[in-house]
Structures are given as C-alpha cells and as structure tokens.
Amino acid sequence: MATRHLIRTVILQTLYEWDFYARKKDITALLDRNLEEFAPGIDEPEFAWKIMQGITEHLKAIDNVITKAAPEWPLEKIAVIDRNILRIGLYELLYADPGEVPPKVAINEAIELAKNYGGPNSPRFVNGVLGTIYREVGERQGGDSAASADAKEGAGEDAATQE
C-alpha cells in the first residue's frame, strides 16, 4: 500500500471514530494512536497531520459543500464512512495544494477508499458528489481559480478566509 494511501486510510479510521463518538474524543490523540498502531514508520507523517488539521479547520465549510452537492441526502443520513470519505476528498479537492495532490488524484483516492471501506453504492455516491464539485470549481492549475474561490465562498463563511 502506498504511503499516502495508507495515510488517508488512517485518517479515515480516525475521522470515523471521532464522528462515531459525536466528536467528543480528542482527534489529535486518536490520529496519533492510529498512526502508531496502523502506520508505524511511515515516510510522511506530516502529510497526515496537514490533512487532519485542514479537515478540522474547514469542517463546517466542507459539510456545507456536501449538503449542497447532495441535497437529497441530509448530512446526518449519509453513512459515517461515506461522510468522512467525502470530507477527505473535498478537503484535498478544495483546499490542498493542487501541485501536491492533483484534483483527479483526490477524487480517485476517495473512490478507492469508498470501494475498500464503504457499502456497495459508496463508490458511485462519492464519485457523484466529488465529480459535481470538481466540475463546479473547474480544474485548478497552479493555485485557486476564480471558480474555485466562488465555490468556496458559496460553501460557507469560513471557507474563503482559511486559505
């Protein structure tokens, strides 16, 4: 398993546990424990911390994007695993450096997580939501495009300020 894919898997496990317990547990301690247990000695632990910090900082905006992209699925009705796969994918799609994580890689990685850990319809659902957002923001090249900024602005008040 490639290092970054393993990191995303550990982040998914951490977000799942954090979400399952109504976000009452310390997410930093959860990630630290999961990295030690499931990914000892990984090459890029800072990548895990960067993604986790980004997701928690932009959580409200990311959840708003999910709600707008899948209006027939209230956030609390989306399976916990699918909801957290979408959070990882949307963080990487909207906020990560596209030079480090190209948008298509972010989408493909999320779909792979859905195939491995979600239900039978998860890959199609994740692909549909992330594909919709990708088309709305347009392909980013070398930074945020105007379309990306507009999508972030529509996602919530904290999205445009956290860049």
MOKASUL-V754107 format. One record per backbone hydrogen bond with DSSP energy under -1.0 kcal/mol. CO is the residue of the C=O (numbers start at 1). NH is the residue of the N-H. Records with the same first field share a line. If there is no record, write none. Layout:
# MOKASUL-V754107
CO = NH / NH
This chain:
# MOKASUL-V754107
2 = 6
3 = 7
4 = 8
5 = 9
6 = 10
7 = 11
8 = 12
9 = 13
10 = 14
11 = 15
12 = 16
13 = 17
14 = 18
15 = 19
16 = 20
17 = 21
18 = 23
19 = 22
21 = 24
26 = 30
27 = 31
28 = 32
29 = 33
30 = 34
31 = 35
32 = 36
33 = 37
34 = 38
35 = 39
39 = 42
44 = 47
45 = 49
46 = 50
47 = 51
48 = 52
49 = 53
50 = 54
51 = 55
52 = 56
53 = 57
54 = 58
58 = 62
59 = 63
60 = 64
61 = 65
62 = 66
63 = 67
64 = 68
65 = 69
66 = 70
70 = 73
74 = 77
79 = 83
80 = 84
81 = 85
82 = 86
83 = 87
84 = 88
85 = 89
86 = 90
87 = 91
88 = 92
89 = 93
90 = 94
91 = 95 / 96
97 = 100 / 101
102 = 106
103 = 107
104 = 108
105 = 109
106 = 110
107 = 111
108 = 112
109 = 113
110 = 114
111 = 115
112 = 116
113 = 117
114 = 118
119 = 122
121 = 125
122 = 126
123 = 127
124 = 128
125 = 129
126 = 130
127 = 131
128 = 132
129 = 133
130 = 134
131 = 135
132 = 136
133 = 137
134 = 138
145 = 149
146 = 150
147 = 151
148 = 152
149 = 153
150 = 154
156 = 159
